[in-house]
Every structure is written in C-alpha cells, then in structure tokens.
C-alpha cells in the first residue's frame, strides 16, 4: 500500500513536470513574455472566516485589474506543498507610465556628456580593492527628467519591457497595492495590502529575486543581478573589496543603497581611528614599566607597607596596597598621557567623519537622481494607515485638495498616552540600572570579604580584585537585562508610534527612530555613565561613609583609578552586543530558512518555482533597515562617548563592521525575500542623532579625562606638590592617600578583627589627618585638583569645539564639482524640455493650430533664454 502511494505521488509529479514547460527559475507569466512584478500568496483554509477572506480577495483582485494590473493565479495543486495559491502580478506599459508620472520617477533623456573626474593617482595602489567596471557601474550615466506621459518621445525608450528597471516596477506595483480598496466593513472603506496581510487574507506579498544566488538564470532575458551581488559583494572572502553601490541601488533601491554607502564610509573612516587608537594603546603597553604609580604600589617597601581601610563594613579586613599591583599596572594601559591626546583626536575625527559623509551623500544624491526627491516623495505622500483611520477631511494648503486629517484633540490625547508610556519605560530602565547598582554594592562587600579570607584565590588575587570581580559580573548581568528589555520595548515603541498615527512614512520613521534611540541610549549607556561619573565620587570617608538606601555602602574606586572598570564595562557591553547582533542577524534567518526548506529539497527542482523559493525566505520588513541603522548608531556612541577610557574601541568596531557589511549583504542576498525598492536621499533623522552624539562626546570625554582618569591629580602633583626634582612622580601614591585613625571607626564600620593591631589605615582622598585641627576635612590640594579639573574641562571643550566648527566651516557640504554638475544637468534638462516644447509649438503653427499663439511661442523662447542665463 505504501509503495502504491509512492507510485501515485511519482505519477502526479511526473504529470506536473510534463505540464510545466517553464524553467523553475522563470520570472515571467506562462506566456514567457510578461514579467512578474509582484507575487501574492494565500492558503485557502476552510475556517469560519473563509468566506469573508474569499470575498476580500475577489474584490481586491478585481480592483487591481480595474487599475490596469494583469494577474495570473497558480493553483495550490501546482505548489510544492499542495496548499498555497500564488497570484502573480504584471504591470503593463500603460500602468507603468501612469504611475511613473504620479511618483515623479526620473528617467533618461540624454547620455551624460560631462567629462569624468580626473583619475586618482592612487588608483594603481588601490587596484586590488576595485571591482570590475560592469559590476560597479551596471548602467550608463544619463541626464534624467521626471517622466511625463505626454512627452514619451523625449525619453530614451529603446525597449518598453526594459525601460523601467525591476526595482522601479515593483515600487510602482507596491504603491498600487497599498492603496487598492477591497470593500467596506463596519461602515468604513478598507484598503491596502498591509491590512489584508494582517487579517490573514493573504499570507505574503513580495517582488521576486531575478535568479538563484549561487548560479545565473537560464533565461537570457534575466540579468542575474542577484548572482552578481552574491559573487562580488556578499561573500566574506571579498571583505577587502569596495562595494558595488550602483548595482545595490539598481537591485534593491536607493534606501538600501544609501545605508550600505554610509556603513562602508563609516568603516573606512574607522580605519584611521583604529590605527591611532592602537598606537595609543601600544604607547601605554610600552610605558608600563616606566609608570611610577604602579611601581610604588607594587614596591613591598612602599605599597607593601601601606595598610588600606576595609572595603566593606564589619566582615572585611585591612589590606595592603600592593595586593592591587597587577590591576594598577593594567590600568596604565588606558590611563596615560595618550588618553588625553586620543580624546581630543576623536573629537576632531567625529567632525571629519560627519562632514566628509555630507560630501559623499551629496555626490550620491546627484549620481542617483535624488536631488529634488524629498519634497515630492516623502512629505506629500500620506500613509495608507493615516488615510484609513482619519475620517475627517480638510483642504491641503499646498495641493488645494481635500485630505484626511487627525483633529488636534485626538493628537493631544495620543501624544499624552505616548509620552506617559515612554516615560514609564525609561523609568523602568533606570530602575533596572539602580537594581544592578544595588547588586554591585551588595556583591562588592561579599567579594571583598571572600577574596581577603580565602587562601585558594591567592594566586589570582592580585589581578582579580574585588572591584574588578564586581565590575565583570555586574557588566554581564547588565548585558542580560539590556537584551531582555530590548525585546519588550522594541514592540512597545512600534505600538505607541502606530497609535500616534503619523501622517507620512517619513514622519513615522522619524518618530519611531527617536523613541527607539531614546530607549537604547538609556539602556546601553546608563551603566557606563554610572561607572564613569558616579562610582567612587560619593563614597565619603572611613567613619562617615555614604550609603544607598541607608544600607549598602557606596563603591570605592581602585587605588589606581576607576578608568579600568569603565574599560571593562564598555568592553563587555560593546563586544557582547556585537557578537549577539551578528549571531541574531546571520544564524537565526539561516536556521529558519533551513527549517522551511527541509521538505522542498527532496522534491524535483523543476517543481520548486521561483515564487515558491522566494516564499520560503524570511521577510525583510519595513523596519529591517531601521534596526541596522540603530545597531550601528549605538556602536558609534560607544566609540565616541566613552572612547577616552578604551582606545581599542574603534579597532573592535572596525573588525565588527568589516564582518557586518558582509553579514548584512549575505543575509539580504541569500536569506531574505527581495525588499520592495524605496527611495531615500539621505540617512534621515540618524544624521541629526549622530550630530548630537558628536557634540555630547566632547563633553563626556572631557569629564572622563578630568574625573574618571587620574591624569589631572597626577599633573597637579607633578607641577605643584612634587618635592623630588630627579623623579617628580615619586611619592604620588602616598600623597593621594589620606590617613584615618582606626579608633575613630564607629561600631557599624569597624572590622570584627584586627589581628596585627593596626593603628591607622589609608583611603583614597585628600583630607587632613586625625591630628590636624581640621580633622578629616578636605585639604587645599583637593580644591586645587577640583579647580584644575574644571579648568581642564572648559579648556578642552573650547579647544575641541573651536577646531570642530572651524573644520566644519572649511569643508563645504557639497563638493564644487557636484554643484557644477547639478547646475549643468538642470540647465541641459531645461534646455532639452524647452526645445521639445518649441518644436511641438512649431508643428502646431505649421498645421494651422489657432491654440498655438505667437505669445506662447515667445514665452517658450524666453524660458530657454532664462535657463541659459541661470
């Protein structure tokens, strides 16, 4: 019986193979002529909503046909699993030219005659990094103009089937799909493919890839651009090659193209920062043996004789300073003179990066015909969701047409709910950070007691100090909490943005971006801000310690400073985020696709069609690119806001980004359905966020150098308090530690045991000794150091800001050659259009058309003269 079923299944498959003459990779209708521009899929499940879904589909598909689209349905019997229907959509020429005019799509009118740029003298050196010209520039360069149905003979239309690229075609079809009605429910007009996907009427809607990624299409009419992108861009072995941005833009659209252009440029700029950071780190490494502070701490005659006050109340014992020898030596790696230089350098690097990116972006805007895009494409086009939910209408002052609008009262209520939700979640993040701080305080005392009283930890006690052990475990715990909170508030941010009903797609993305960035900023950076600016600053002194919630004693910094702990925190959170991000981006989609395709691999290849192969891939959603930007901007914050504490951060970011570019390109090319092409003339609101972080980074790094690092106290000692001319830094450690008389300990703080009967202990501060008349009050040196810190912050900020603004002023946002090209293209485009109008008028005059008056003829000639003069 089982063999009989197998035989029947074989016959059924054999019949299907004979029936279908097309290649499994065909991207055309059954006639082999009409191109498939979009695919809809659905499952005809017989549940209680079956009839309602059937009616919606009939109405929707009928309206699509009325809009001019051509449909062809593949029955579920033809599908690989026998369950899914596929509706193939083709946009004929008339539909394409109609909506090309609506969407203001620019098309070629003349080949570009502007001479190419002068060859770069470094081209010979950079030749190994170059890609073939046909990959880098897959299309000739043309002058373009917005399409108009009435002037078709003006454009370079050689073949109607290839005049509009596949990405343009799927963008036009998607525009129709998002606005096509499918009926009236509950008295409201319903429309748009997004709603039909949400209510399960359709299971998927996507444009097709042009071939399999690992081999070219067998059809000669296919360009096999996906294969080219995989071979030349997505493979990791090509990591040293430039990106084929023009091909990426042609295949995926400008929005994805500009993201990869920005990511590539950011990675190139990181190379300079990584080299300088590595040099600063090597300086610290080679000067470790010359560091007088760690020498004195490690010296048995100095650090070995200094008895430090207990690290916690009652359970902790007195300890000798030289037990922190190794940690003080490693602290010098990051806390040295190079730290100041690197902080200033990064302040200038950020400005150079942003200014040069503006120039790069301006060049792309010209090359990709995006110069006049924003006003027409993003600000005036309403979101379908906005049109559906806003029942009231008013006249648009720009277009003078009636448009839906959201009443002011409704906006106010929605913003109040949104603001309260954002405030609640930010408060929750801060509460979680306070919980981690409480953990640090509670565990710190336990680690301090354990490490001092356990003989088994003696071999590593010098390196693994209580401060470091607390910092490492707290950083790991903080990272886990960050990931958990991320999962929840990503969904919350989308929900409250949807509730606000933004008017346009641009407005929607900007609002969501600001909310998500605020959440991520607080979530990722709060722990680093605590270690950098609060830890060890409000400790008090022995006998008068400061307590959180009157229970947990505030943490102290290591005698060598808090900077090494900030470095630890930054490394764990930054590296952990990058590793987790790459695992999530690459491995998860691959596993999902493998699981989805496991059955299809057993079937004959020619039963598994192009639309079925793409159906089994993951969806690159509307927010797919948003998460990519967010990940990189958070990384940008790590390497700018706290870079003074970790010069190797740019190097870590560089290595991650080299991998990130290839992971993103690999998953986009192999693991995801082809995204709908979309236009974007810039990186959007992310530019403003980067500018804000660049300014904030100058302030944070100045404070880190002043208050977290020990540089200023050492400089003050060097110039004002040193008494040894031959070795000015000798005696610094003894000078930076104050004296406390053990008999002054209150019962709450006094250790249970004092076996060696110590009389005094030392602590990190600048206070008068017990025999002084101003006992335990701050010394004048403390105020000198504080004044020096504040003066340093003011001077550093002003110097860096002056240099930043001078550099920004010196570097124009748009290169001079691009300005000239834009002006020439505008002039030539206007000239061509006016000459065309003039010829039409001449024809009409010759034919005796009375409507073609002499005044109209003179006006057209006048416009030509004006454009020539401009």
N, C-alpha and C positions, 0 to 999 in steps of 0.2 A: 504493500500500500504506500509506504514511504517512497519507494523508488518510482511508483506511478505518479505521485505528486511532483517529484523532482523532474520527471519527464514532461509533465504538463507545463511546469514552470519554464522548462527549457524551450518548449514549443512556443509558449507565449512570448518569451524574449526573442526567439528567432523571428517570429512574425513582426515584432516591433522593429527589429533590426532591418528586416526587408522593407517595412513600410516607410522608414525614415531614411531618406537618401542624403539628407544634410549631414555635414560634419557635426560632431558633438560640440565643437567649438564655434559653431556658426553664431554670428551676432545679427543675423537677418531673419526676416519673416520666411515662411516656407517658400515664397517665390524667389528667394535669394537676391532680391533687389532692394526691398525696403528695409532700412536699418532699424534695429531695436534700440530705441532711445531710453526706454524705462520698462521695468517689469513690476507687476503687482502679483502677489501670491495670496491664496486663501485656502482654508481647509473647510470642506463642506460637511461640518459636523451637525448631526441631527439632534440638537438640544432644543430647549424651549425658545431660544432666540433665533432659531434657524430661519424662520420665515421673515423676521424683521431684517436680518442681515442680508437675506436674498433680495429683498425689496430695495435696500440701500444700495447694494451692488448694481442692480439693474438700473436704478435711477442715476447713479454716479457714472456708470459706463456709458449710458445713453447721453448724458450731458457732456461727457468727454468727446463723444463722437460728434455731437452738435457743435462743439468748439473747434472741430476740424481734425481731431486726432484719429488715427486709424488703429484698430485693436484686433488682435488675434489671440485666441484662447487655446492653451494646451490642456487637454482633458487630464483628469487625475490618473486615468489609466496609462497615460504616456509618461507619468512621472516615475522616478526611481522607486519611491516607496508606495506608489499607488494611492496616495491620499491628498496630494497638493495640486490645486489648479494654478496655472500660471497665465496671467494676462499680459501679453506683450504689446507695447505701445510704440507707435511710429508717428513722428511729426512730419507731415508733408511740407513741401516748399511754401505753400501759402500761409500755413500756420507759423512757420519759422520767420518769414519776413514780417508778418503782422506783429509778432511779439518781440522780434528784434528791434522794431521801432518803439514799441512800448517800453522795453527795458533799456533803450538807448545804447544798444550794443554797437561798438565801433568796429568797422570792417575796412579792409584795404581799399584805397583809391589810387595809389601810385607807389611804385617802389622807391624806397628811401634813397635820395641822391646825395645826402650829406656824407662827406668823406669820413672814413673810420678814424678813430683816435690814433695818435702816434704810438708806434709799438713801444712796449715797455722794455727797457734794456735788460731787465731781469728775466725776460721770457725764456732765455736759454737755460737759466738756472732752474726756473720753475716748470720746465717742460715735463719732468716726470710726474708732476701733480696735475697736469692737464688731461682733459678728456677729449675724444675726437670731436671735431667741429660739428659733425652731423648730429651728435648727441647734445652738445652744449647749445647749439642754435638750430633746432629742427625746422625752423621756418625762416624764409627771407624776411628782411626788415622792410616794413611798408609805412607810408603815411596813411593815417586812418581818419575816418569821419563817422559820426553816428549814422546808422542805417536809416534810409527813408524809402518806403515802397514806391514813391513817385519818381525816384531818381535811380532806378536799378541799373540803368545803362552806365551810370557814373562809376560803379564799383567794379573791381576786377573779378567778375564772376566767370570763371572758366568752366566749372562743373557744379551744378546745383547740389549734387549729392555730397560734395566735399567742401563746399564754400563755408558752411558753418561747422566748426570742429565738434567732435563728440561731446566735449565738456560744455560748449555753448548750447548744444542741442538738449542735453539733459537738464541744464539750468532753465531753459525755456519751458520744457515739459513739466519740471517741478513747480515752476511758477503757476502753470495752469492747474496742476493737481492740488496745490494748496488753496486755490480759490474756487474750485469747481463745487457747486451745490449738489446735495444728494437727497434733499427732501426737507419737510417741515415736521418738527417734533415738539410737542408741548407749546405750540404756537410760535416757535422760533425757527427761523431759517437756519438749517445746518449745512455746513460746507467744509471742505478741506480733507485731504488725505490723512492729516495728522489725527483728526478725530476718529476717522474710520479705523486707523491702526490702534488707537487707544481703546475703542469699544470692541475690537476683535473682528470687525467686518473683514478686514484684510490682515494678513499676518506679517507682510513685509512689502516695502516699496523701495526700489533701488535701481540705479543705472548699472549697466554691465561693464565688467572688465573686457578689454578687447581680445585677450587670449590667456592661456595658462602662463604662469610666471616663469616656469622652467623651460619652456620651448616656444618657438614662434608659432603663430597661427598658420594653419594650412591654406587658408583663404588668402589669395594675393591682395584682395581689397582691404585687408586689415593691416594697420600699421605696426602691430605688435609692440606698442609703446610700453606696455606693462613688462614685457620680457626685457626690453632695453633698460628700463628703470631698475629691474632686479639685477641684471648683469653688471650694470655700470654704477649703481648707486646703493642698492640695498645690501649687498654682500659685505661682510665685515672686512674681508681682505682688501677692499677698496677704501679703507678708512683714511688713507693719506691723499686720496684724490679729491678734487673740487667737486661740488655738487652740480648736477645738470639742472639749474634752476629754471631755464626756459622750458625744458621738457616737463619738469614737475608742474609748472604753471599751466602748460598746454593740456596735461593729462588730468590734473586734479583741480585746477582753477587757481586764481590769484591768492585767495585767502590762505590756502595751504602752502602755496609757493612762497608767500612773504614770511610765513612762520619759519620755514627752513632756511630762507635767506637770513633772517635775524639770528637764528640759532647758529648757523655757520659763521656769521660775522662775530657773534659773541664768543664763540670758541676760538676764532683766530685772535681776537683781542686778549683772550685769557692766556694765550701762549706767552705774551710779553709779561703779564702779571705773574705767571707761574715761574718764569725764569728769574725775575727779580726776587720773588718770594723765596725761591730755592737758594739764591745767593745769600739772602739774609739769614736763612736757616743754617747754611754752611758756615757763615761767619760766627753764629752762636756756637756751633759744634766745634770749630777750630779754636775758639777762645775760651772753652770751658775750663781748661787748666789754668787760665790766667784770671779767673773770676775770684777776686779777693773775698767776697761774701761767703761763697761756698767753701773756700779754703779755710776760713775762720770757723765756719760751722763744723767742718769735718775734722779740724785740728783737735786732738784729745786734750791739748793743753788749754784750748780756748772753749770750743763747743762742748768738749767733754766735761769741763768744769762748771758750765753754766746750767743751773738747775731751773727748769721751767715749771710754772704753776700748772696744776692739774687741768686736764682737758675737759673734765666733767665734774659734777658735784659728788662728793662722798665716796663713790666707788673707784675713782681714778687716782693714780698715784702721781707723785712728782717724777719728772723725766728729764733726761739730759738732752741738750740741744743737738749733740752730734748724732742722735738717732735719726734725724731728718737729713743726713748728709747726702744720700743719693737723690732725694727729691729736690733738694736745693740746687744740686748740680744740673739736673734735667730742666729745672725752672729757667736756668740761664740760657737754654736753647732758644727760648721765646722772649725772655725778659732781658733785653740788652739794648745797646745804642741803636742797632739796626731796626729795632721795633719802631722807634720814632721816625726813622727815615722811611720805612715801609708804609707807615700810616699816612704820611704826607704824600708819598708816591701814589698810593691807592686813591687818595682824594683827587689827584690830578688825572689818574688813569680813568676813573669813572667819568670825568668830564670829557676826556678824549673819546672814550667809547660811545657816549651818548651823542656827541657832536658828529663824529665820523659816521655813526649809524644814520643820522638825519640825512647826511650827504648820500649815503648808499641807498637809503629809502627813496630819496628824490630821484636818483638815477633809475631805480626800478619803476617808479611811478611813470616816468617818461617812456621807458622801454616797453612797459606792459599796458600802455594806454589808460592810465588811472589818474591822470592829472585833474580832470574835472568830474571825477566819479562820485564823490561823497554826497554832494547836494542832491543829485538826481536819484541816486540809487538807494541811499540808506535813510536819509532824513525824511523823504516824502512818502516812502512806501510803508503802509500800515501793516502790522502783523495780522494775519488772519484771525488769531485768537482775540485781538483787540476789536476787530470788526464784528466778531460773533458775539462778544459779551457786552459791548456798548450799544444799547438800543437807541439812545438819544442821538440826535444829529444837529450839527451847526455848520455854518459856511466857513470853509477854509479861506483865510485872508490872502493866501498865496495863489491857490488854484481857482478860487471863487466857486468851488464845488461843495455840495453838501457832504459832510463826513461825519462818521460816528465820533462821539466824544464821551469822556467819563466826567460826570459832574464833580465840582470842587468838593462837595461834602463827602462824596464817596471816596475821592482821592485822599482826603484828610483822615477818614476812618481807617483806610487801608494802610496809610503810612504810619499811623499811630500803632496799629497792631504789628506792623513790620518792625518798627523801631523798638517796641517793647520786647519782641521775640529776639531781635539781635542783641539787645541789652542783657536779656536773660542768659543767652548762650555765652556771651563774653564773660558775664559774671560766673557762669559755670566753669569756664576755662580758668579764670583767675582762682576760683575756689579749688580746682584740682591742683593748680600750682602751689597754693598755700598748703594743701594736703601733702604734696611732695616735700615742701619745706619742713613741715612738721615731722615727716618721715626722716628727713636729713638730721634734724635736731635730736630725735629720739634714738636713731641708729648710730649717730655720731658718738654719743655717750657710750653705747654698747660696744662699738668698735674700739674706742679709746681704752675702755676697761679691759676688753678681751686681748688686745694686742700688747698691752703692757704686762698682763699677768699670765700669758700663755707662752711657754718655752718653745713649743713647736713652730711658732711663727717667727722665731728669732732670725732665721736665715734670710727672710724677705722683709723683715720689719723696717729695714732702712728705706726700701723702695716703696712698699705698700704701707703708707702712713694712714692713720685714722681718717685724715682729711681726704686722701686720695680714694680710699676704700668707700667712704661715704659718697664721694662725688661720682665714682663709677657706677655704683649700684643705683643711686638716685637718678643718674642720667639714663640708665637703661629703663628704670621704672617710668621715668618721664616720657621716654620714647614710646613705650607701650600705651600709655594714657593718650599721647598725641594721636596715635594711629586709631585708637577706639573712638576718640572724639571726632576725628576726621570723618569716619564712616557715618556718624549721625548728622553732623552739621552740614555736610555736603547736601544731604537730602532736605534739610531744613531750609538752607539758603535757596534752593530751587523752588521749594514750596512757597516761601514768602515772596520771592520775585514774581512767580506766577500769579500770586494773589494781588499784587500791586497792578497787574495788567499794564505793563509798559506799552507805549504807543507803537514804536518801531523796533525792528530787530536790533539796531544799533543801541537803542536805549535799554532794551532788555539785557544785552550782553554787558553793557557798562554797569548797570545796577547789580547784576549778579557778580560781576568781577569785583566790585567794591566790597560787597558783603563777604564773598569768599576770601578775598585778600585780608580783610579785617580779621576774620576768624583765624586764618592761617598765621597771620602776623602775631597775634596774641598767643596762639597755640605753640608755635615753634620757637618764638624768640623770648617768651616770658621767663623761661628758666635761665636763659643766657643773660638776660637783663638782671635777674636776681643775683647770679654769681658775680657779674661784672660790677654792679653798682650798689648792692645792698649787703652781700655776705661780708662779714668781718668789719663792717663800718659802724655797727651799732651794738658792739659787744659789751661795752662798759669796761670795768677792770675788776681784779680779784677783790672780793668783799662787796662789790656793788655791780654785779653782772646784770645785764638786761635779759629779760625773759619774754618769750612769746606765750600769750595767754596765761602768764604768771606761773608757767610750769616748765617749759623747755628753754634751756639756756641757748642764746643765740650762738651761731657758729663763729669760730675764730679762723683767721687765715693761717696758712703755714708760715713759719718764721721767714721763709724766702719769698712770701707774697702769694696773692690769690690768683695770679695770672695762669699758673699751670693748671689750676682747677677749671678756669674758664676754657682753656685749651682742651681739656678732657671733655667737658660738657659739649663744646662745639664739635669736636671730632666725632663723638658717639652719635649725636643727633643728626649731624650733616651726613656722615658716612652711612648711618643706618637708614636714613631717608632715601639716599641714592640707591643703595643696594635693594631695599624693599621696592622702590619705584620701578627699577629695571626688572625685577622678578615679576612684579604685578603686570607690567606692560608687555613683557615678552612671553613668559611661560604660561600665564593664565589663558590668553587667547589661543595659544597653540594647543593646550590641553582641551579647551572647549571645542575647537575645530576638529581635533583628532577624534574626540568622542562622537561628534556629529557625523563624521565621515566614515566611521569604522565599518558600517554596513555597505556603504557605496563602493568601497574598494573591492568587494567581492563580485560586483556586477560588471558586465561588459562595458568597456569605455564608451562605446557609441550609444549607450542608453543613458549616460550621465551627461546631460546637456549643459551648455554654458550657463543658462539661467539657474539650473539646479546646483551647479558647482558654486556659483556666487551666493545662492540662497543659504548654503550651509556655512558660509563665512560669518564672522562677527560683524556687528553693525558699528560703524564709526559715527556715533551720534552727533547731534548739533553741538554738544558740549565737549566733543572729543579734543578739539584743538584748544579749548579753554583750559582743560586740565594740563595739557602740555605746557602752555604758557605759565600757568600757575606754578608748576613744578620748577621751572627754570627761574622765575622771578623770586621764589623763596630761596633758591640756591644763591641767586645774586645778592640777596640780603645777607646770607651767611658770609659771603666773601667780601662784603663791603662794611656792614655794620660792626662786625667783631674781628676784622682781619688783623688788627694790631696785636691780637692775642695768639694768632696762628698763621704765620707767613706761608705755611704749606697749603692753606685752604684753596687758593687759586689753582694749585697743581692738582689737588683732588678733584676740583670742579672740572679742570681741563680733561683729565682722564675719563671722568664720568661723561662729559659732553661728547667726546670722540665716540664713546660707546653709544650714547643717547641718540646721536644722529643716525647711526646705522640700525639701532633697535627700532626707532620710530619709522624709518624708511622701510625696514624689513616687514614690520607688522602691517604697515599701510599697504604695502605691495602684495603681501602673501596671505595675511591673516584676516583682513577686513574687506567687506564689500566696497566697491568704488563709491566714495562720497559724492554727493551732489556738488557740482562746481559752484563756487561762490566768489564774489569779488570782494576785495578789501584793499584800500590804498595805503594802509599803514598797520602797525601793530595795535592801533586803537588806544584805549584807556591805559594799557600797560605802559605806554610811553610816559604818561604823567606819573604813574606809580614809580617807575624807575627813576624819574627826575626827583621825586620826593625822597626816595631812599638814598639817592646820591647826596642830597643835602643833609639828611639825617646822619649819614655815615660819617661825615666830617665831625659832627658833634659827638657821636658815640665813641669814635676812635680817640678824639681828644680827651674825653673823660676816662677812657680805658688807660691811656698812657699816664694820665695825671693821677687817677685814684686807684686803679687796679694794679698797675705795674709799680715797681719800686724805683723807677727811674728818677723821679723828682726828689724823693728823700735822699737818694744816693748823691745826686748833683748838689743838693743843698749842703750835705755833709762835706762833699769834696771841696766846695768853694768857700764854705763859711765856718765849718766846725772841725775840719781835719787838723791835726797837730803834727803829723809826720810828713815832712816835705818829700822824703825819698819814696814813701808809699802812702799817697794821700788817702786811699780807701781802707787802710788798715785801721782797725778799731771801730768800723762802721756797725758791725753786728752788736757789739757791746753798747754802742751809743743808741741803737734803735730799740733796745730792750730796757724797760723800766724795772724798778725794784719794788717788791712787795714784802712786807713783814708778815710772816706766817701767823704770828699771834693775833693779827688783826682780822683773820678769817672769821666770819660768823659761822655758827654751827651748821647752817644749811650748806655752806660751800666747803667746809674743812674736810679733807680726806680722813677716812677712818684710821689709816695707818701712816706713820712717819718713822719707819724703822731706823733711818740714818740721822734722825733728829735735825733736819734742815731748819735753819732759822729764817732764811729769806728764799724767795723764788722770783723768777723773772717772767715778764709778759711783754707782748708786743704793743708798745705805745710810747708816747712821750709825756711822762708825768713825773712830778717831783717825788723824791724818795721819802720814806716814812719819817726820817729825822728832820726834814725841811719844814719850815713854818707853814708853807702852802701844800701840805701833805696831800699827795695823790691828785693834785690839780694839774692841768696841762702846763707844760713848760713853754718858754718863749720859742724854743725850736719847733714845737708843734705849730705855733701860729706862723712862724716863718715858712714852714713847709706848706701849710694851707694857703698862705698868700702866694707862694711860688706856684702851687698847683693851679690856682685860679688865674694867675697871670699867664701861665703856660697855655691854658685852655683858650683864653682870649686871643693871645698872640697866634697860636696855631690855627684857630678858626679863621682869624682875619687873613693870615697869610695864604691859607689854602683857598678860602673863598675869593680873595683878590685874584689869585692865579687862575682859579676855575672860571671866573667871569671874564678875565682877560682872554683866556684860551677860547671860551665860547664866542667872544666878540671877534676874535681873529679868524675863526673858522666859519665861513658862510654856510648856511643850512643847505643851499642848493649850489652845486658846482657851476662855475661860469660857463663851461661848455654845454651843460644840460640846459641852462637858461637860454643860451643861444639856439639850441636845437628846438626847444619848446616854441620859442618865438618864430623860428623859421617854419616849423611844421604848421603852426597856426596860420602864418601868412600864406604858405603854399596851399593849405587846405581851403582857406577862404578864397584864394585866387581860383583854384580849380572849380569850387562850387559856383562862384560868380561868373566864371567863363561859361560854365554849363548853363546857368540861368540866362546869360546873354545869348548864347546860341539858340536856346529854346524860344526866346523873345524874337530873335531874327526870323526863325522859322515861321512863327505865328504871324509876324508882319508880312513876310513874303506870301503867306497863304491868305492874306487879307483879313486876319482876325482883328475885329474892332476893339476887342478887350485888351489887346496888346498896344497900349498907348505909347506915345513918344516920351511922356513923363516917366513911365515905368522903365523905359529903355535907358533914359538919362540917369534915373535913380540907381539902376544896377551898375552902370559905368561908374557912378560916384562912389558906390560901396567898394568897387575894385580899387579906385584911386586911394580911398581912405585906408584900406587894408595894406596897400603898398607903402603908404606913408608911415603906418604904425610899425 
